[in-house]
Amino acid sequence: MAEVNVAQRMWRLFEPVHAVTYFAPASLAAWEDAGLHGYWRGYFAGRAAPLGPVEAGPVVGAFFGFAPAMVARALPDVWTRISPEKALATRLDGARAALGPLVARTDADELTELAALLRSAADAAPVAGRVLGAANAALPWPDGPVASLWHATTILREHRGDGHVAALVTAGLDGPESLAWRVSLGGTDRAFYQRIRGWTDDEWDAAADRLRARGWLDAAGAPTAPARRAAQDLEETTDRLAISAWHGLEPAEVERAATLLAPIAQAAAALLMWPNPVGVPDPRAAATGAASAAGRPR
């Protein structure tokens, strides 16, 4: 299997395991118990906590697709409600609570083996130029295979996401343009992405106009052939930038990790939103490896 396909395949398996921290009831309850009421406070606190008590600016840059005004509503105010240190502990507690029942029937030795394999991949992932990947990789490894498994998937996810952002920037796209482009390609809804990323109607429409000006949308808002080719190029670039993490494992070890991770990813998928706003395909689908994820936001 080509290396870029390995990167894509592994993303489809580790992303659902990481994503329980944003969607699983146990994870959401952990934020409520910590005193953060309202979904977005927990989201921004948990994802930004590895960066320390930052204000909105660095998060606007690192998260890419969110409107600055939306980020500014959460940060830095959230740090008056919870410290980054407590936010890190809370997100880990929530991930443990969410994943624990999902791996209860997994052989203990196999779970330990899987955690070690993914840790090796995460440790091999280069972090220069990857802000969120580097910030998570700098955190101490938690105790226990469940927590270690989740932490490894989080490093791998943010490492890949940083590369995806680099690919979007290289393609000359900004946040709302990337979303308007993605929506034009189908499979998702403007109102949904506009709401969860905080862009106004005027901002979205202006982004669509810029895409028309570069020949990526037609007059009706449908994607042109160049836009579709660019979407495929973008995903292939993201895969190429993500493959370096898997150089930390032998091919047989990557295959073993995929085999052990697949049932956990499928179990985690039951706790997620579908279609998933990250764009990862549902690992429960029979043809997981065939579905295209081109151009999807991270």
N, C-alpha and C positions, 0 to 999 in steps of 0.2 A: 504494500500500500504506500502511495506517495506520502512524503512527510506532511504536506499541507493537509492531506486528508486525515492523518493521525491527529493533527491539531484540532481540526473541526470535530472529529469523532469524540475526542476527549472532552472538548468544551461541552458538547451535548450531554455528557455524563456528569461532569463535575459542577456545571452551572446550577442544575436543580438542587444539588446538595447544599451549595452555598446559599441559594436563594431562600431557603426556609427561614432565614433570619429576617426577611422582609414580608413573608406571607403566612407562615405557620402560626396557628392560634397560640401555641405555647410561646413563641417568640414575641408576638404582639402583646401577650399578657405580661411578659417580663418587663416591657417598657411601661405598661400601665402601673405595674407594681412599683416601679422605680420613680413614679410620679410624673412621667411624661404622657400627658393625655393628648390624643390626636395623632394620627398616623405619621404625619410628616416630621414632627419633633423627634420621634424615635428613629425615623429613617435618616435624617440629616445628622443627628447625634451619633448614631451607630456607625454610619459610613465615614463620617468626617473625623471621628475620635482618634484614629491613628495619626492624624496630622497635628493633634494638640488643639488648644482652644483658639482656633483660627476664626477670623471674621469671614464675611461672605466672599470676598474676592478670590482667595485661593480655591474655594470650593466651586465657584462659578467656572474657573478655569479647568479644574480637574474633573468635574462631573460633566461638563461640556453641554449637555442637552437641556439643562434647566435654565429658565429665564432668570436673570439676575434678581429681579424683584421677588420672585418666589424664594430664592435662596436667602435673600436679605430678611424675609419674614421669619426665618428660622434661626439664622446666625447673625450676630453672636448671642442673641437672646437665650438660646437653649443652654448655653454654658452657665447662665445664672440659675438654671434648674437642675443641672447635672454636670459633674466634672467629666472631662474626657476619660479619666481613669475609671470612674464608675460606669460610664457608657460602654467602655470596652468590656468590663466585667459583666454588664447586663446583657450585651449582645451575645457573649459567650455562654452565659447561663441559659439564655433563650434558645440558642442553637443546640446545646446539650439536651434541653428538655424536649425540643422538637425531634431531634434525631434519635434520641435514646430508644423510644418505642419502635422506630423503624428498623433498628439493627438488633433488636432483642433476640431474634432468631438466627442471626448471623453467627457462624462459628467464631468463637473468641480469637482463635489463632489467625483465622483469615481476616478478621477485622484489624487486628494488630498488623498483619502483613500489608493490608491495603493502606493503612495509615502511614506505614513506613515508606511504601512505594511513592505515595503522593507527596510525602515530605521530601523525598529525594528529588522529585520533579520540581517542587516549589523552591527548594534550596538551589537548584540549578538555574532557575529563571533569572536572567540578568535584569537588573533594576535601574540602570542608568537611563535617565530620561523618562522613567515611569513612576510618577509621583505616588499614586495610590498603591501600586505594587510594592514600591520600596518602603512606604510607610507601614504596610502590613507585614512585610518580610522582616522589618526591624523589631517587631514585637516578640517577646519571649514565647517559645512554644508552650502551649498549655499541656497539662498532665492528662493522660488517659487517651485511648485510641479514638473515642468519639470526638472529643474536643480537638485532637490533633488532626483528624480527618477533616473536620469543618475548617480549621485554620488553614490547612493546605489548600482546600478548594477555594478559600477566600483569596489567598495570595495568587493562585493561578487565575482566578477570575479577574482580579484587578490588574494583573500583569497583562492579560489579554485585552481587557478593556482599555488600558492605557495605549496599547498598540493600535486598537481600533480608533481611538481619538486621534492618534498621530496620522492614521490613514485618512481620516476625514479632513483633518487640517491640510494634509498634502493635496487632497482633492479640491481644496479651495472652498470648503463648506463651513458654514457656521452652524450654531445649534438649531435654530428654527428651520434653516434650509435642509439640514439632514433629516429632520422629522417630516417636513412637507414632501421631500423626495421619497422617503420611505412609505408614507401614506399613499402617494401616487402609484407606487408599485403594487399595491393591493394587499389584502390580508389583514388590514387594520383600519382604524377609524380616526379621522381628524379630530373629532370632538374628544375622543378618549385621550389621545396624545397631547392635545392642546391643554386639556385640563390637568393631566398629571405632570406636565412639564412647565405649566404656568405662562404660556405665551398668549398675548392678547390677539384679538381678531386682526387688528391692524398689523401687528408684528408678523403673524403667520402669512397674511396676504402679501405683505412686502417681500417675505422670503420666497413665496411662490412666484412673484413677479421677477425676482432675481434669477430663479431657476429657468423661467421662460426666456429671459434675456440671454442666458448661456446655452439655450437650445435643449434643455433637459425636460421641459414640460411644453405641451402644445397649448393652443388657445383654450382648450376645454379642461386643461389640468391633467391630462393623461401623460404618462412618461413616454419620451421618445426613445428611439433605438440607442442613441448615445447614452441616455440615462440608464438604460438596462445594462449596457455593456459596462458602464461605470460601476454599477451595483455589484456585478460579478467580480470586477477588478478589485473593488474595495474589500470584499470578503476574502478573496485570495490573498490580498496583501495582509489582512488581519491574521490569516492563518500562517503566512510566512513569518510574521513578526512574533507569533505565539509558539512556533515550533521549538525554539531554543530551550524551553523548559523541559521538553521531552528528550533532549539530548542527555539529560541526567540519568536516563534509564536505558537499558538494553531493549531492543525490539520485543523480546520475549517478556520482559518485565512490563512494558507498556501494554502488551496484550493481556497479561495477567491482571494488571490494574483495571483495565476495561472490563474484564470478565467479573471481577469482584465488585466493581463499582456499579455495574448495570442494574442489579436488583435494588440497590439502595437508591439510585437515581429514580427508578420507576416508583418506588414507594414514596420518595420525597415529592414526586410530581403530583401526587394526590392532594398535597397541601398547598399547591401553587395556583395562581390565577392563569387561566388559559383563554385566549392566547396570552402568552406571557409578555409583559411590556419590555422585557430585555430582548425578546425575539428568539430565544432558544426554542427549538422544536420540542414537543412533548416526547420524552423518552419512552412512554408507554405505547407510542404508535409503532405498528409493526414495521414500517419502512423508515425508521428514524434516520438512517444513513442516506436516504434518497431525497428527503425534503430539503429545499433550498432555504438558506437563512440569509441570502445576499442582501446587504444594505440595511439590515435590521439594527436599530439602536441598541446600545448596551445599557 
